Structure formats: structure tokens, C-alpha cells
Amino acid sequence: MWLPIFGLIVGVFLGLMTDIRIPAEYSNYLSIAVLAALDTLIGGMRAYLQNLYDERVFVSGFFFNIILAASLAFLGVHLGVDLYLAAVFAFGVRLFQNIAVIRRILLAKWSKSPEKSL
Amino acid sequence: MNRMNKQTKWGVTVISVIAGFMLAVQFQTMRSPKLKDNRDAWELRSSILDEQQKQSKILAETTRLEHQLENYDVKQNTGKEQALKQTLAELKREAGLTETAGGGILIRISPLKEAELLGEDFHSISPDLLRRLINELNMYGADSISINGQRVINNTVIRDINGEPKIDGYSLKNYPIEIKADAEDAQSLYDRMKVSEIIEQFFVDNLNVEISSPIKNLVIPAYKNKLEIDGMEPSEQDEKGDS
């Protein structure tokens, strides 16, 4: 459980250390890709807690969501419609839902066996 | 709670690392300042001044053109010819076909004496360098320029012919070469030329450049050759003469 969080921290650390900056015109795409990645991570966490976790779904979902989100943003730029808002909306809603589910599961677990987790 | 198997754990970790990395890169990109304007007050002031000068020049140009338009409109019947003549004179002046006089500077280019003493080979002046000097002069507001009495106009040709630099066919063999440039603001032209890098470029070619302080009444001759215009011909006259 802690290893992924550690991985996240390592990734952030690496990103900050390497001092990589992408051109401003691509930052839109990256922001939406980051959102997709976060959504997938949180979704994976929820699935794991609900015992529904499937690695193939998780890994494919991660890359597929990122690519889909970025291409949606790309299409939006070229059509002159802010299509990336659709992705932001979808991922945002899902993020909140998944986090709510995770919270409930964790609360339920803690209330069931308080002496064990505390 | 079921336990993740080892492979799954590592898969999730790798993906977390990627996500974290993306997050950090995005964070850094958003945080980086957008092209800081790090000019100091003086640079800002001078750029404001430049813009103001540009503005006043454009305004003056607009006024002049408006005047011209008025001339066309008002004197259409009475002074049509007059207006046309005036335009023609103006165009001629702009094209460099008339002699001009005004404040300006005199630039004298001569071979470097030190180089002669050292016995270094002296090559004649390079046309490229001369062209750059003219560009520089134009950039700093010179209105008309002449080199050794040859007026420089838009189609002036400066090039090497058989190793001899020539301007519009006239040789630039005799030194010192005198370049006259007049400008509305001769003092500013002088100041800017004085600190121009191009002088050092001449120095590299063993040429010495002297810039005279602004001269009040500098006469710049008219363009002597015939203007040859290829690929341009008068349109056919409209018989009815409608305007």
C-alpha cells in the first residue's frame, strides 16, 4: 500500500530535480494528462480496496486515458472548441466519486476494527 | 484485505512514479516565470523614446498624406497639375533624383597608417562592409547618403568588379572615401554612429573611420545615372479620362 505512494513521491522528486520544462503551448496537454493519471491512480486504489483490482485494466487505463485526454485537448484546439473541458469535467467528477468511495471504505474498515488499525 | 502480489505492486509503483513525474513537470512548467522583462529603467526609457519618435514620425507622415489628399480633393479642378507636379517633385526627392542639403555627418574612411607602417597588406574596402555601413546609417535615421559623390539610392549597386570595389560603376579606389549622410537629427545620427560597432569592423580590415561632428549644411548630390526600371511600364491611358 505504501509503495505506490512512495513511488509518487519519488516521481515528484525526480521531476523537480531534473528541472524539465515543457513549452507553454503544450502545458495544456500535460495538465490534462496529469489529471487523467491521477484519476487512474485513484480509481486503481478504489478498485484495490473493493477487491476488483485488475492489473491489465489499471495499466491500460492509465495510458489509454492519458492519450485520450491529450488527443481530446488536441482536437479541441484544432476545432476551436474547448473540448479539454469535457475531459476535465469527466476526470474531475470521477476523482471526487472515487475519493468518496475510498473514504467510505476506509471509514467502514476503521469502524469495524478500530483497535486493529489504531 | 487482499495482498497485492509482487508484480502488481511494482506495476502500480512504476505508474505512480510516472504520474508523479508528470505532476512535477507540470508544476514546474506552470511555476516558471513567463519571459521576465528584465530591462532596467534606462532601457525602458529609451525604448519608450524610440516608440514615441516612431509615433511622431508616423503622425507627421499621416498629416503629410492627409494634406496631399486634401490637395487632390480641393484642387482637383483648378490645381490638378500643380498637385501632380508637387507629388512628382516629392517622389523625385524620395527617389534621390534631386540634390539635398541639410544637417548631416561626414564619414571619412582611409587606410590605417599603422598597418601601412607594419607593412601589412591592405585590401580594398569590402562591399559587404560598405553595405552594412549604409544599413547602419539608414537604421539611425539618415535620409540621404552619398559615397564619394555618388548618391546611394534604393537600386544602388555596390560590388567588387575584378577586385575593385565599385558603386554604380564608379570605382572606390581613391582614399579617403567620403560618405555623406544627412538626417533630420544629425546630432543623434552622429552620436549613434560614434558608438556603432561597425567602426571596429572597419578597423579589422585595416581601415580607419573618422566621423565628423554634425555639419550644418551638407550637400548631397543627386543620383547621376539613369534610373532603369525593368518590368514596369505605364498603364494604358484611359480615353475617357474618368478618375
Boltz contact constraints between the chains, C-beta under 6 A:
constraints:
  - contact:
      token1: [A, 3]
      token2: [B, 9]
      max_distance: 6.0
  - contact:
      token1: [A, 3]
      token2: [B, 13]
      max_distance: 6.0
  - contact:
      token1: [A, 4]
      token2: [B, 12]
      max_distance: 6.0
  - contact:
      token1: [A, 4]
      token2: [B, 13]
      max_distance: 6.0
  - contact:
      token1: [A, 4]
      token2: [B, 16]
      max_distance: 6.0
  - contact:
      token1: [A, 7]
      token2: [B, 13]
      max_distance: 6.0
  - contact:
      token1: [A, 7]
      token2: [B, 16]
      max_distance: 6.0
  - contact:
      token1: [A, 7]
      token2: [B, 17]
      max_distance: 6.0
  - contact:
      token1: [A, 8]
      token2: [B, 16]
      max_distance: 6.0
  - contact:
      token1: [A, 8]
      token2: [B, 20]
      max_distance: 6.0
  - contact:
      token1: [A, 10]
      token2: [B, 17]
      max_distance: 6.0
  - contact:
      token1: [A, 11]
      token2: [B, 17]
      max_distance: 6.0
  - contact:
      token1: [A, 11]
      token2: [B, 20]
      max_distance: 6.0
  - contact:
      token1: [A, 11]
      token2: [B, 21]
      max_distance: 6.0
  - contact:
      token1: [A, 12]
      token2: [B, 20]
      max_distance: 6.0
  - contact:
      token1: [A, 12]
      token2: [B, 23]
      max_distance: 6.0
  - contact:
      token1: [A, 12]
      token2: [B, 24]
      max_distance: 6.0
  - contact:
      token1: [A, 14]
      token2: [B, 21]
      max_distance: 6.0
  - contact:
      token1: [A, 15]
      token2: [B, 21]
      max_distance: 6.0
  - contact:
      token1: [A, 15]
      token2: [B, 24]
      max_distance: 6.0
  - contact:
      token1: [A, 15]
      token2: [B, 25]
      max_distance: 6.0
  - contact:
      token1: [A, 16]
      token2: [B, 24]
      max_distance: 6.0
  - contact:
      token1: [A, 20]
      token2: [B, 25]
      max_distance: 6.0
  - contact:
      token1: [A, 21]
      token2: [B, 28]
      max_distance: 6.0
  - contact:
      token1: [A, 21]
      token2: [B, 29]
      max_distance: 6.0
  - contact:
      token1: [A, 21]
      token2: [B, 32]
      max_distance: 6.0
  - contact:
      token1: [A, 22]
      token2: [B, 29]
      max_distance: 6.0
  - contact:
      token1: [A, 27]
      token2: [B, 29]
      max_distance: 6.0
  - contact:
      token1: [A, 30]
      token2: [B, 26]
      max_distance: 6.0
  - contact:
      token1: [A, 31]
      token2: [B, 26]
      max_distance: 6.0
  - contact:
      token1: [A, 34]
      token2: [B, 22]
      max_distance: 6.0
  - contact:
      token1: [A, 34]
      token2: [B, 23]
      max_distance: 6.0
  - contact:
      token1: [A, 34]
      token2: [B, 26]
      max_distance: 6.0
  - contact:
      token1: [A, 37]
      token2: [B, 19]
      max_distance: 6.0
  - contact:
      token1: [A, 37]
      token2: [B, 22]
      max_distance: 6.0
  - contact:
      token1: [A, 41]
      token2: [B, 19]
      max_distance: 6.0
  - contact:
      token1: [A, 51]
      token2: [B, 2]
      max_distance: 6.0
  - contact:
      token1: [A, 55]
      token2: [B, 8]
      max_distance: 6.0
  - contact:
      token1: [A, 55]
      token2: [B, 11]
      max_distance: 6.0
  - contact:
      token1: [A, 62]
      token2: [B, 15]
      max_distance: 6.0
